[in-house]
Amino acid sequence: MADKTVSPDLLEILRCPEAVHFTDKGDDPGRLELVRDGNWLVCEDSGNKYPIRSGIPVMLIDEGQKWRDTAVDDLPVPPPEA
């Protein structure tokens, strides 16, 4: 399933679309961490969690906020379809 995860190069440039506008989180807000065997992107700054479906990160603020209160260990693998 390695071909269905986000590449390190893409991970380096992707940012949370909500947190990227935060002015109180340093010079580079919205950085994302790949979790749950490459199935989710998590933003520490906003708390949003974005699913990766068929290798494509779903970077919609509404989608990220929907999973905000779900613990990382409780995020479903694979992410459910929309």
N, CA, C and O atoms as a Maestro MAE file, in Angstrom:
{
 s_m_m2io_version
 :::
 2.0.0
}

f_m_ct {
 s_m_title
 :::
 protein
 m_atom[328] {
  # First column is atom index #
  i_m_mmod_type
  r_m_x_coord
  r_m_y_coord
  r_m_z_coord
  i_m_residue_number
  s_m_chain_name
  s_m_pdb_residue_name
  s_m_pdb_atom_name
  i_m_atomic_number
  :::
  1 25 0.811 -1.200 0.000 1 A "MET " " N  " 7
  2 3 0.000 0.000 0.000 1 A "MET " " CA " 6
  3 2 0.852 1.261 0.000 1 A "MET " " C  " 6
  4 15 0.323 2.365 0.132 1 A "MET " " O  " 8
  5 25 2.148 1.113 -0.145 2 A "ALA " " N  " 7
  6 3 3.035 2.262 -0.094 2 A "ALA " " CA " 6
  7 2 2.703 3.282 -1.188 2 A "ALA " " C  " 6
  8 15 2.969 4.473 -1.024 2 A "ALA " " O  " 8
  9 25 2.130 2.827 -2.292 3 A "ASP " " N  " 7
  10 3 1.812 3.751 -3.371 3 A "ASP " " CA " 6
  11 2 0.568 4.583 -3.077 3 A "ASP " " C  " 6
  12 15 0.235 5.481 -3.850 3 A "ASP " " O  " 8
  13 25 -0.120 4.302 -1.983 4 A "LYS " " N  " 7
  14 3 -1.333 5.038 -1.663 4 A "LYS " " CA " 6
  15 2 -1.129 6.028 -0.529 4 A "LYS " " C  " 6
  16 15 -2.102 6.561 0.004 4 A "LYS " " O  " 8
  17 25 0.111 6.281 -0.150 5 A "THR " " N  " 7
  18 3 0.370 7.223 0.919 5 A "THR " " CA " 6
  19 2 0.964 8.504 0.343 5 A "THR " " C  " 6
  20 15 1.332 8.560 -0.831 5 A "THR " " O  " 8
  21 25 1.049 9.504 1.164 6 A "VAL " " N  " 7
  22 3 1.567 10.804 0.749 6 A "VAL " " CA " 6
  23 2 3.093 10.749 0.736 6 A "VAL " " C  " 6
  24 15 3.709 10.276 1.691 6 A "VAL " " O  " 8
  25 25 3.690 11.226 -0.331 7 A "SER " " N  " 7
  26 3 5.143 11.226 -0.441 7 A "SER " " CA " 6
  27 2 5.743 12.236 0.536 7 A "SER " " C  " 6
  28 15 5.087 13.214 0.895 7 A "SER " " O  " 8
  29 25 6.980 12.009 0.966 8 A "PRO " " N  " 7
  30 3 7.635 12.971 1.861 8 A "PRO " " CA " 6
  31 2 7.717 14.375 1.248 8 A "PRO " " C  " 6
  32 15 7.608 15.370 1.965 8 A "PRO " " O  " 8
  33 25 7.907 14.458 -0.064 9 A "ASP " " N  " 7
  34 3 7.975 15.772 -0.722 9 A "ASP " " CA " 6
  35 2 6.646 16.510 -0.632 9 A "ASP " " C  " 6
  36 15 6.621 17.715 -0.379 9 A "ASP " " O  " 8
  37 25 5.542 15.797 -0.838 10 A "LEU " " N  " 7
  38 3 4.223 16.410 -0.734 10 A "LEU " " CA " 6
  39 2 3.924 16.792 0.708 10 A "LEU " " C  " 6
  40 15 3.377 17.863 0.970 10 A "LEU " " O  " 8
  41 25 4.282 15.920 1.641 11 A "LEU " " N  " 7
  42 3 4.059 16.204 3.056 11 A "LEU " " CA " 6
  43 2 4.791 17.479 3.480 11 A "LEU " " C  " 6
  44 15 4.302 18.226 4.327 11 A "LEU " " O  " 8
  45 25 5.939 17.720 2.901 12 A "GLU " " N  " 7
  46 3 6.734 18.904 3.243 12 A "GLU " " CA " 6
  47 2 6.038 20.203 2.831 12 A "GLU " " C  " 6
  48 15 6.239 21.234 3.472 12 A "GLU " " O  " 8
  49 25 5.228 20.172 1.780 13 A "ILE " " N  " 7
  50 3 4.579 21.412 1.327 13 A "ILE " " CA " 6
  51 2 3.112 21.539 1.744 13 A "ILE " " C  " 6
  52 15 2.580 22.648 1.786 13 A "ILE " " O  " 8
  53 25 2.457 20.423 2.052 14 A "LEU " " N  " 7
  54 3 1.053 20.486 2.476 14 A "LEU " " CA " 6
  55 2 0.930 21.190 3.830 14 A "LEU " " C  " 6
  56 15 1.767 21.012 4.715 14 A "LEU " " O  " 8
  57 25 -0.123 21.987 3.971 15 A "ARG " " N  " 7
  58 3 -0.426 22.639 5.238 15 A "ARG " " CA " 6
  59 2 -1.930 22.567 5.472 15 A "ARG " " C  " 6
  60 15 -2.713 22.515 4.523 15 A "ARG " " O  " 8
  61 25 -2.321 22.565 6.727 16 A "CYS " " N  " 7
  62 3 -3.732 22.600 7.086 16 A "CYS " " CA " 6
  63 2 -4.318 23.911 6.555 16 A "CYS " " C  " 6
  64 15 -3.804 24.985 6.863 16 A "CYS " " O  " 8
  65 25 -5.389 23.831 5.760 17 A "PRO " " N  " 7
  66 3 -5.955 25.046 5.180 17 A "PRO " " CA " 6
  67 2 -6.569 25.994 6.207 17 A "PRO " " C  " 6
  68 15 -6.782 27.169 5.906 17 A "PRO " " O  " 8
  69 25 -6.853 25.513 7.393 18 A "GLU " " N  " 7
  70 3 -7.363 26.389 8.453 18 A "GLU " " CA " 6
  71 2 -6.191 27.011 9.224 18 A "GLU " " C  " 6
  72 15 -6.137 28.228 9.402 18 A "GLU " " O  " 8
  73 25 -5.270 26.181 9.672 19 A "ALA " " N  " 7
  74 3 -4.188 26.646 10.539 19 A "ALA " " CA " 6
  75 2 -3.164 27.502 9.815 19 A "ALA " " C  " 6
  76 15 -2.443 28.268 10.455 19 A "ALA " " O  " 8
  77 25 -3.084 27.393 8.514 20 A "VAL " " N  " 7
  78 3 -2.095 28.170 7.764 20 A "VAL " " CA " 6
  79 2 -2.301 29.677 7.965 20 A "VAL " " C  " 6
  80 15 -1.379 30.463 7.744 20 A "VAL " " O  " 8
  81 25 -3.488 30.073 8.377 21 A "HIS " " N  " 7
  82 3 -3.798 31.485 8.598 21 A "HIS " " CA " 6
  83 2 -3.567 31.929 10.044 21 A "HIS " " C  " 6
  84 15 -3.687 33.115 10.354 21 A "HIS " " O  " 8
  85 25 -3.238 30.990 10.925 22 A "PHE " " N  " 7
  86 3 -3.015 31.339 12.334 22 A "PHE " " CA " 6
  87 2 -1.781 32.226 12.445 22 A "PHE " " C  " 6
  88 15 -0.760 31.960 11.811 22 A "PHE " " O  " 8
  89 25 -1.876 33.271 13.243 23 A "THR " " N  " 7
  90 3 -0.742 34.181 13.418 23 A "THR " " CA " 6
  91 2 -0.013 33.949 14.737 23 A "THR " " C  " 6
  92 15 1.009 34.581 15.005 23 A "THR " " O  " 8
  93 25 -0.537 33.045 15.558 24 A "ASP " " N  " 7
  94 3 0.064 32.811 16.872 24 A "ASP " " CA " 6
  95 2 0.757 31.454 16.980 24 A "ASP " " C  " 6
  96 15 1.019 30.980 18.085 24 A "ASP " " O  " 8
  97 25 1.055 30.826 15.838 25 A "LYS " " N  " 7
  98 3 1.646 29.486 15.845 25 A "LYS " " CA " 6
  99 2 3.024 29.444 15.185 25 A "LYS " " C  " 6
  100 15 3.418 28.411 14.643 25 A "LYS " " O  " 8
  101 25 3.750 30.547 15.226 26 A "GLY " " N  " 7
  102 3 5.095 30.568 14.662 26 A "GLY " " CA " 6
  103 2 5.124 30.943 13.198 26 A "GLY " " C  " 6
  104 15 4.139 31.427 12.640 26 A "GLY " " O  " 8
  105 25 6.278 30.708 12.582 27 A "ASP " " N  " 7
  106 3 6.510 31.124 11.196 27 A "ASP " " CA " 6
  107 2 5.951 30.172 10.153 27 A "ASP " " C  " 6
  108 15 5.828 30.541 8.985 27 A "ASP " " O  " 8
  109 25 5.608 28.946 10.557 28 A "ASP " " N  " 7
  110 3 5.155 27.942 9.598 28 A "ASP " " CA " 6
  111 2 3.980 27.145 10.175 28 A "ASP " " C  " 6
  112 15 4.099 25.946 10.428 28 A "ASP " " O  " 8
  113 25 2.844 27.823 10.381 29 A "PRO " " N  " 7
  114 3 1.708 27.130 10.987 29 A "PRO " " CA " 6
  115 2 1.065 26.142 10.023 29 A "PRO " " C  " 6
  116 15 1.166 26.278 8.804 29 A "PRO " " O  " 8
  117 25 0.400 25.142 10.604 30 A "GLY " " N  " 7
  118 3 -0.379 24.212 9.792 30 A "GLY " " CA " 6
  119 2 0.374 23.001 9.287 30 A "GLY " " C  " 6
  120 15 -0.134 22.275 8.434 30 A "GLY " " O  " 8
  121 25 1.575 22.765 9.794 31 A "ARG " " N  " 7
  122 3 2.314 21.572 9.367 31 A "ARG " " CA " 6
  123 2 1.508 20.320 9.724 31 A "ARG " " C  " 6
  124 15 0.757 20.301 10.699 31 A "ARG " " O  " 8
  125 25 1.683 19.288 8.919 32 A "LEU " " N  " 7
  126 3 0.901 18.069 9.065 32 A "LEU " " CA " 6
  127 2 1.796 16.877 9.377 32 A "LEU " " C  " 6
  128 15 2.937 16.795 8.923 32 A "LEU " " O  " 8
  129 25 1.250 15.960 10.161 33 A "GLU " " N  " 7
  130 3 1.944 14.721 10.491 33 A "GLU " " CA " 6
  131 2 1.150 13.554 9.921 33 A "GLU " " C  " 6
  132 15 -0.073 13.503 10.045 33 A "GLU " " O  " 8
  133 25 1.842 12.635 9.308 34 A "LEU " " N  " 7
  134 3 1.233 11.443 8.738 34 A "LEU " " CA " 6
  135 2 1.095 10.398 9.844 34 A "LEU " " C  " 6
  136 15 2.082 10.037 10.485 34 A "LEU " " O  " 8
  137 25 -0.137 9.910 10.069 35 A "VAL " " N  " 7
  138 3 -0.392 8.945 11.146 35 A "VAL " " CA " 6
  139 2 -1.247 7.785 10.637 35 A "VAL " " C  " 6
  140 15 -1.746 7.796 9.512 35 A "VAL " " O  " 8
  141 25 -1.395 6.793 11.500 36 A "ARG " " N  " 7
  142 3 -2.258 5.633 11.234 36 A "ARG " " CA " 6
  143 2 -1.867 4.946 9.918 36 A "ARG " " C  " 6
  144 15 -2.692 4.754 9.026 36 A "ARG " " O  " 8
  145 25 -0.587 4.586 9.830 37 A "ASP " " N  " 7
  146 3 -0.063 3.871 8.655 37 A "ASP " " CA " 6
  147 2 -0.293 4.629 7.355 37 A "ASP " " C  " 6
  148 15 -0.585 4.031 6.319 37 A "ASP " " O  " 8
  149 25 -0.160 5.943 7.419 38 A "GLY " " N  " 7
  150 3 -0.288 6.762 6.216 38 A "GLY " " CA " 6
  151 2 -1.700 6.994 5.747 38 A "GLY " " C  " 6
  152 15 -1.911 7.352 4.588 38 A "GLY " " O  " 8
  153 25 -2.692 6.798 6.629 39 A "ASN " " N  " 7
  154 3 -4.095 6.973 6.254 39 A "ASN " " CA " 6
  155 2 -4.677 8.318 6.662 39 A "ASN " " C  " 6
  156 15 -5.774 8.673 6.231 39 A "ASN " " O  " 8
  157 25 -3.947 9.081 7.497 40 A "TRP " " N  " 7
  158 3 -4.464 10.347 8.010 40 A "TRP " " CA " 6
  159 2 -3.356 11.390 8.104 40 A "TRP " " C  " 6
  160 15 -2.191 11.057 8.324 40 A "TRP " " O  " 8
  161 25 -3.727 12.644 7.936 41 A "LEU " " N  " 7
  162 3 -2.851 13.773 8.191 41 A "LEU " " CA " 6
  163 2 -3.426 14.528 9.379 41 A "LEU " " C  " 6
  164 15 -4.616 14.840 9.406 41 A "LEU " " O  " 8
  165 25 -2.583 14.819 10.359 42 A "VAL " " N  " 7
  166 3 -3.025 15.491 11.577 42 A "VAL " " CA " 6
  167 2 -2.277 16.808 11.721 42 A "VAL " " C  " 6
  168 15 -1.059 16.871 11.553 42 A "VAL " " O  " 8
  169 25 -3.027 17.858 12.036 43 A "CYS " " N  " 7
  170 3 -2.456 19.179 12.279 43 A "CYS " " CA " 6
  171 2 -2.509 19.464 13.774 43 A "CYS " " C  " 6
  172 15 -3.590 19.563 14.354 43 A "CYS " " O  " 8
  173 25 -1.349 19.594 14.391 44 A "GLU " " N  " 7
  174 3 -1.294 19.890 15.821 44 A "GLU " " CA " 6
  175 2 -1.834 21.294 16.108 44 A "GLU " " C  " 6
  176 15 -2.461 21.513 17.144 44 A "GLU " " O  " 8
  177 25 -1.596 22.241 15.204 45 A "ASP " " N  " 7
  178 3 -2.018 23.629 15.432 45 A "ASP " " CA " 6
  179 2 -3.531 23.789 15.510 45 A "ASP " " C  " 6
  180 15 -4.029 24.520 16.366 45 A "ASP " " O  " 8
  181 25 -4.268 23.116 14.628 46 A "SER " " N  " 7
  182 3 -5.730 23.262 14.591 46 A "SER " " CA " 6
  183 2 -6.447 22.098 15.268 46 A "SER " " C  " 6
  184 15 -7.584 22.242 15.718 46 A "SER " " O  " 8
  185 25 -5.789 20.955 15.340 47 A "GLY " " N  " 7
  186 3 -6.440 19.747 15.844 47 A "GLY " " CA " 6
  187 2 -7.198 19.000 14.755 47 A "GLY " " C  " 6
  188 15 -7.759 17.933 15.007 47 A "GLY " " O  " 8
  189 25 -7.218 19.551 13.550 48 A "ASN " " N  " 7
  190 3 -7.929 18.900 12.444 48 A "ASN " " CA " 6
  191 2 -7.197 17.634 12.005 48 A "ASN " " C  " 6
  192 15 -5.973 17.535 12.086 48 A "ASN " " O  " 8
  193 25 -7.995 16.668 11.538 49 A "LYS " " N  " 7
  194 3 -7.463 15.403 11.047 49 A "LYS " " CA " 6
  195 2 -8.080 15.144 9.677 49 A "LYS " " C  " 6
  196 15 -9.300 15.076 9.525 49 A "LYS " " O  " 8
  197 25 -7.201 15.000 8.684 50 A "TYR " " N  " 7
  198 3 -7.640 14.864 7.302 50 A "TYR " " CA " 6
  199 2 -7.409 13.443 6.794 50 A "TYR " " C  " 6
  200 15 -6.289 12.937 6.862 50 A "TYR " " O  " 8
  201 25 -8.464 12.792 6.281 51 A "PRO " " N  " 7
  202 3 -8.303 11.438 5.755 51 A "PRO " " CA " 6
  203 2 -7.570 11.447 4.413 51 A "PRO " " C  " 6
  204 15 -7.616 12.423 3.664 51 A "PRO " " O  " 8
  205 25 -6.903 10.344 4.137 52 A "ILE " " N  " 7
  206 3 -6.286 10.134 2.827 52 A "ILE " " CA " 6
  207 2 -7.043 8.974 2.203 52 A "ILE " " C  " 6
  208 15 -7.003 7.846 2.695 52 A "ILE " " O  " 8
  209 25 -7.736 9.275 1.105 53 A "ARG " " N  " 7
  210 3 -8.560 8.267 0.433 53 A "ARG " " CA " 6
  211 2 -7.975 7.975 -0.942 53 A "ARG " " C  " 6
  212 15 -7.802 8.884 -1.755 53 A "ARG " " O  " 8
  213 25 -7.678 6.729 -1.197 54 A "SER " " N  " 7
  214 3 -7.080 6.305 -2.480 54 A "SER " " CA " 6
  215 2 -5.837 7.120 -2.799 54 A "SER " " C  " 6
  216 15 -5.600 7.464 -3.957 54 A "SER " " O  " 8
  217 25 -5.043 7.430 -1.784 55 A "GLY " " N  " 7
  218 3 -3.803 8.165 -1.972 55 A "GLY " " CA " 6
  219 2 -3.955 9.663 -2.092 55 A "GLY " " C  " 6
  220 15 -2.971 10.367 -2.316 55 A "GLY " " O  " 8
  221 25 -5.182 10.171 -1.945 56 A "ILE " " N  " 7
  222 3 -5.441 11.603 -2.107 56 A "ILE " " CA " 6
  223 2 -5.870 12.219 -0.779 56 A "ILE " " C  " 6
  224 15 -6.904 11.840 -0.228 56 A "ILE " " O  " 8
  225 25 -5.084 13.171 -0.256 57 A "PRO " " N  " 7
  226 3 -5.480 13.838 0.986 57 A "PRO " " CA " 6
  227 2 -6.740 14.678 0.769 57 A "PRO " " C  " 6
  228 15 -6.815 15.464 -0.175 57 A "PRO " " O  " 8
  229 25 -7.722 14.507 1.647 58 A "VAL " " N  " 7
  230 3 -8.959 15.288 1.571 58 A "VAL " " CA " 6
  231 2 -8.768 16.494 2.487 58 A "VAL " " C  " 6
  232 15 -9.037 16.427 3.687 58 A "VAL " " O  " 8
  233 25 -8.299 17.599 1.902 59 A "MET " " N  " 7
  234 3 -7.881 18.770 2.666 59 A "MET " " CA " 6
  235 2 -8.985 19.827 2.765 59 A "MET " " C  " 6
  236 15 -8.730 21.018 2.588 59 A "MET " " O  " 8
  237 25 -10.195 19.388 3.043 60 A "LEU " " N  " 7
  238 3 -11.313 20.304 3.229 60 A "LEU " " CA " 6
  239 2 -11.442 20.611 4.719 60 A "LEU " " C  " 6
  240 15 -11.418 19.698 5.544 60 A "LEU " " O  " 8
  241 25 -11.577 21.874 5.063 61 A "ILE " " N  " 7
  242 3 -11.658 22.261 6.472 61 A "ILE " " CA " 6
  243 2 -12.798 21.529 7.175 61 A "ILE " " C  " 6
  244 15 -12.617 21.028 8.284 61 A "ILE " " O  " 8
  245 25 -13.965 21.463 6.546 62 A "ASP " " N  " 7
  246 3 -15.112 20.771 7.160 62 A "ASP " " CA " 6
  247 2 -14.786 19.314 7.462 62 A "ASP " " C  " 6
  248 15 -15.189 18.788 8.499 62 A "ASP " " O  " 8
  249 25 -14.057 18.661 6.558 63 A "GLU " " N  " 7
  250 3 -13.689 17.257 6.766 63 A "GLU " " CA " 6
  251 2 -12.711 17.126 7.928 63 A "GLU " " C  " 6
  252 15 -12.855 16.232 8.762 63 A "GLU " " O  " 8
  253 25 -11.731 17.996 7.988 64 A "GLY " " N  " 7
  254 3 -10.758 17.967 9.073 64 A "GLY " " CA " 6
  255 2 -11.383 18.237 10.430 64 A "GLY " " C  " 6
  256 15 -11.023 17.607 11.424 64 A "GLY " " O  " 8
  257 25 -12.323 19.178 10.468 65 A "GLN " " N  " 7
  258 3 -12.997 19.522 11.724 65 A "GLN " " CA " 6
  259 2 -13.897 18.397 12.206 65 A "GLN " " C  " 6
  260 15 -14.083 18.218 13.409 65 A "GLN " " O  " 8
  261 25 -14.453 17.642 11.274 66 A "LYS " " N  " 7
  262 3 -15.352 16.539 11.624 66 A "LYS " " CA " 6
  263 2 -14.644 15.509 12.508 66 A "LYS " " C  " 6
  264 15 -15.284 14.868 13.341 66 A "LYS " " O  " 8
  265 25 -13.347 15.348 12.338 67 A "TRP " " N  " 7
  266 3 -12.570 14.338 13.063 67 A "TRP " " CA " 6
  267 2 -11.767 14.938 14.220 67 A "TRP " " C  " 6
  268 15 -11.007 14.225 14.877 67 A "TRP " " O  " 8
  269 25 -11.925 16.217 14.471 68 A "ARG " " N  " 7
  270 3 -11.117 16.932 15.464 68 A "ARG " " CA " 6
  271 2 -11.176 16.290 16.849 68 A "ARG " " C  " 6
  272 15 -10.154 16.197 17.529 68 A "ARG " " O  " 8
  273 25 -12.339 15.853 17.268 69 A "ASP " " N  " 7
  274 3 -12.499 15.296 18.613 69 A "ASP " " CA " 6
  275 2 -12.207 13.796 18.695 69 A "ASP " " C  " 6
  276 15 -12.331 13.204 19.767 69 A "ASP " " O  " 8
  277 25 -11.828 13.187 17.599 70 A "THR " " N  " 7
  278 3 -11.495 11.766 17.581 70 A "THR " " CA " 6
  279 2 -10.009 11.607 17.887 70 A "THR " " C  " 6
  280 15 -9.168 12.233 17.242 70 A "THR " " O  " 8
  281 25 -9.691 10.776 18.864 71 A "ALA " " N  " 7
  282 3 -8.289 10.514 19.201 71 A "ALA " " CA " 6
  283 2 -7.598 9.847 18.010 71 A "ALA " " C  " 6
  284 15 -8.222 9.080 17.277 71 A "ALA " " O  " 8
  285 25 -6.322 10.139 17.824 72 A "VAL " " N  " 7
  286 3 -5.570 9.563 16.714 72 A "VAL " " CA " 6
  287 2 -5.700 8.041 16.695 72 A "VAL " " C  " 6
  288 15 -5.904 7.450 15.635 72 A "VAL " " O  " 8
  289 25 -5.585 7.414 17.844 73 A "ASP " " N  " 7
  290 3 -5.677 5.953 17.910 73 A "ASP " " CA " 6
  291 2 -7.059 5.422 17.548 73 A "ASP " " C  " 6
  292 15 -7.208 4.235 17.258 73 A "ASP " " O  " 8
  293 25 -8.070 6.288 17.562 74 A "ASP " " N  " 7
  294 3 -9.435 5.877 17.235 74 A "ASP " " CA " 6
  295 2 -9.834 6.198 15.796 74 A "ASP " " C  " 6
  296 15 -10.946 5.866 15.382 74 A "ASP " " O  " 8
  297 25 -8.953 6.835 15.026 75 A "LEU " " N  " 7
  298 3 -9.268 7.136 13.630 75 A "LEU " " CA " 6
  299 2 -9.375 5.831 12.840 75 A "LEU " " C  " 6
  300 15 -8.496 4.976 12.938 75 A "LEU " " O  " 8
  301 25 -10.440 5.674 12.061 76 A "PRO " " N  " 7
  302 3 -10.634 4.415 11.344 76 A "PRO " " CA " 6
  303 2 -9.622 4.226 10.213 76 A "PRO " " C  " 6
  304 15 -9.274 5.172 9.507 76 A "PRO " " O  " 8
  305 25 -9.162 2.992 10.060 77 A "VAL " " N  " 7
  306 3 -8.246 2.633 8.989 77 A "VAL " " CA " 6
  307 2 -8.852 1.459 8.235 77 A "VAL " " C  " 6
  308 15 -9.098 0.400 8.813 77 A "VAL " " O  " 8
  309 25 -9.092 1.650 6.939 78 A "PRO " " N  " 7
  310 3 -8.916 2.882 6.184 78 A "PRO " " CA " 6
  311 2 -10.017 3.894 6.512 78 A "PRO " " C  " 6
  312 15 -11.054 3.531 7.068 78 A "PRO " " O  " 8
  313 25 -9.786 5.161 6.164 79 A "PRO " " N  " 7
  314 3 -10.823 6.167 6.412 79 A "PRO " " CA " 6
  315 2 -12.104 5.808 5.652 79 A "PRO " " C  " 6
  316 15 -12.042 5.277 4.543 79 A "PRO " " O  " 8
  317 25 -13.257 6.097 6.247 80 A "PRO " " N  " 7
  318 3 -14.521 5.813 5.556 80 A "PRO " " CA " 6
  319 2 -14.685 6.725 4.343 80 A "PRO " " C  " 6
  320 15 -14.175 7.845 4.316 80 A "PRO " " O  " 8
  321 25 -15.391 6.233 3.364 81 A "GLU " " N  " 7
  322 3 -15.690 7.055 2.192 81 A "GLU " " CA " 6
  323 2 -16.639 8.174 2.599 81 A "GLU " " C  " 6
  324 15 -17.401 8.033 3.555 81 A "GLU " " O  " 8
  325 25 -16.592 9.262 1.886 82 A "ALA " " N  " 7
  326 3 -17.427 10.430 2.210 82 A "ALA " " CA " 6
  327 2 -18.896 10.127 2.052 82 A "ALA " " C  " 6
  328 15 -19.735 10.998 2.284 82 A "ALA " " O  " 8
  :::
 }
 m_bond[327] {
  # First column is bond index #
  i_m_from
  i_m_to
  i_m_order
  :::
  1 1 2 1
  2 2 3 1
  3 3 4 2
  4 3 5 1
  5 5 6 1
  6 6 7 1
  7 7 8 2
  8 7 9 1
  9 9 10 1
  10 10 11 1
  11 11 12 2
  12 11 13 1
  13 13 14 1
  14 14 15 1
  15 15 16 2
  16 15 17 1
  17 17 18 1
  18 18 19 1
  19 19 20 2
  20 19 21 1
  21 21 22 1
  22 22 23 1
  23 23 24 2
  24 23 25 1
  25 25 26 1
  26 26 27 1
  27 27 28 2
  28 27 29 1
  29 29 30 1
  30 30 31 1
  31 31 32 2
  32 31 33 1
  33 33 34 1
  34 34 35 1
  35 35 36 2
  36 35 37 1
  37 37 38 1
  38 38 39 1
  39 39 40 2
  40 39 41 1
  41 41 42 1
  42 42 43 1
  43 43 44 2
  44 43 45 1
  45 45 46 1
  46 46 47 1
  47 47 48 2
  48 47 49 1
  49 49 50 1
  50 50 51 1
  51 51 52 2
  52 51 53 1
  53 53 54 1
  54 54 55 1
  55 55 56 2
  56 55 57 1
  57 57 58 1
  58 58 59 1
  59 59 60 2
  60 59 61 1
  61 61 62 1
  62 62 63 1
  63 63 64 2
  64 63 65 1
  65 65 66 1
  66 66 67 1
  67 67 68 2
  68 67 69 1
  69 69 70 1
  70 70 71 1
  71 71 72 2
  72 71 73 1
  73 73 74 1
  74 74 75 1
  75 75 76 2
  76 75 77 1
  77 77 78 1
  78 78 79 1
  79 79 80 2
  80 79 81 1
  81 81 82 1
  82 82 83 1
  83 83 84 2
  84 83 85 1
  85 85 86 1
  86 86 87 1
  87 87 88 2
  88 87 89 1
  89 89 90 1
  90 90 91 1
  91 91 92 2
  92 91 93 1
  93 93 94 1
  94 94 95 1
  95 95 96 2
  96 95 97 1
  97 97 98 1
  98 98 99 1
  99 99 100 2
  100 99 101 1
  101 101 102 1
  102 102 103 1
  103 103 104 2
  104 103 105 1
  105 105 106 1
  106 106 107 1
  107 107 108 2
  108 107 109 1
  109 109 110 1
  110 110 111 1
  111 111 112 2
  112 111 113 1
  113 113 114 1
  114 114 115 1
  115 115 116 2
  116 115 117 1
  117 117 118 1
  118 118 119 1
  119 119 120 2
  120 119 121 1
  121 121 122 1
  122 122 123 1
  123 123 124 2
  124 123 125 1
  125 125 126 1
  126 126 127 1
  127 127 128 2
  128 127 129 1
  129 129 130 1
  130 130 131 1
  131 131 132 2
  132 131 133 1
  133 133 134 1
  134 134 135 1
  135 135 136 2
  136 135 137 1
  137 137 138 1
  138 138 139 1
  139 139 140 2
  140 139 141 1
  141 141 142 1
  142 142 143 1
  143 143 144 2
  144 143 145 1
  145 145 146 1
  146 146 147 1
  147 147 148 2
  148 147 149 1
  149 149 150 1
  150 150 151 1
  151 151 152 2
  152 151 153 1
  153 153 154 1
  154 154 155 1
  155 155 156 2
  156 155 157 1
  157 157 158 1
  158 158 159 1
  159 159 160 2
  160 159 161 1
  161 161 162 1
  162 162 163 1
  163 163 164 2
  164 163 165 1
  165 165 166 1
  166 166 167 1
  167 167 168 2
  168 167 169 1
  169 169 170 1
  170 170 171 1
  171 171 172 2
  172 171 173 1
  173 173 174 1
  174 174 175 1
  175 175 176 2
  176 175 177 1
  177 177 178 1
  178 178 179 1
  179 179 180 2
  180 179 181 1
  181 181 182 1
  182 182 183 1
  183 183 184 2
  184 183 185 1
  185 185 186 1
  186 186 187 1
  187 187 188 2
  188 187 189 1
  189 189 190 1
  190 190 191 1
  191 191 192 2
  192 191 193 1
  193 193 194 1
  194 194 195 1
  195 195 196 2
  196 195 197 1
  197 197 198 1
  198 198 199 1
  199 199 200 2
  200 199 201 1
  201 201 202 1
  202 202 203 1
  203 203 204 2
  204 203 205 1
  205 205 206 1
  206 206 207 1
  207 207 208 2
  208 207 209 1
  209 209 210 1
  210 210 211 1
  211 211 212 2
  212 211 213 1
  213 213 214 1
  214 214 215 1
  215 215 216 2
  216 215 217 1
  217 217 218 1
  218 218 219 1
  219 219 220 2
  220 219 221 1
  221 221 222 1
  222 222 223 1
  223 223 224 2
  224 223 225 1
  225 225 226 1
  226 226 227 1
  227 227 228 2
  228 227 229 1
  229 229 230 1
  230 230 231 1
  231 231 232 2
  232 231 233 1
  233 233 234 1
  234 234 235 1
  235 235 236 2
  236 235 237 1
  237 237 238 1
  238 238 239 1
  239 239 240 2
  240 239 241 1
  241 241 242 1
  242 242 243 1
  243 243 244 2
  244 243 245 1
  245 245 246 1
  246 246 247 1
  247 247 248 2
  248 247 249 1
  249 249 250 1
  250 250 251 1
  251 251 252 2
  252 251 253 1
  253 253 254 1
  254 254 255 1
  255 255 256 2
  256 255 257 1
  257 257 258 1
  258 258 259 1
  259 259 260 2
  260 259 261 1
  261 261 262 1
  262 262 263 1
  263 263 264 2
  264 263 265 1
  265 265 266 1
  266 266 267 1
  267 267 268 2
  268 267 269 1
  269 269 270 1
  270 270 271 1
  271 271 272 2
  272 271 273 1
  273 273 274 1
  274 274 275 1
  275 275 276 2
  276 275 277 1
  277 277 278 1
  278 278 279 1
  279 279 280 2
  280 279 281 1
  281 281 282 1
  282 282 283 1
  283 283 284 2
  284 283 285 1
  285 285 286 1
  286 286 287 1
  287 287 288 2
  288 287 289 1
  289 289 290 1
  290 290 291 1
  291 291 292 2
  292 291 293 1
  293 293 294 1
  294 294 295 1
  295 295 296 2
  296 295 297 1
  297 297 298 1
  298 298 299 1
  299 299 300 2
  300 299 301 1
  301 301 302 1
  302 302 303 1
  303 303 304 2
  304 303 305 1
  305 305 306 1
  306 306 307 1
  307 307 308 2
  308 307 309 1
  309 309 310 1
  310 310 311 1
  311 311 312 2
  312 311 313 1
  313 313 314 1
  314 314 315 1
  315 315 316 2
  316 315 317 1
  317 317 318 1
  318 318 319 1
  319 319 320 2
  320 319 321 1
  321 321 322 1
  322 322 323 1
  323 323 324 2
  324 323 325 1
  325 325 326 1
  326 326 327 1
  327 327 328 2
  :::
 }
}
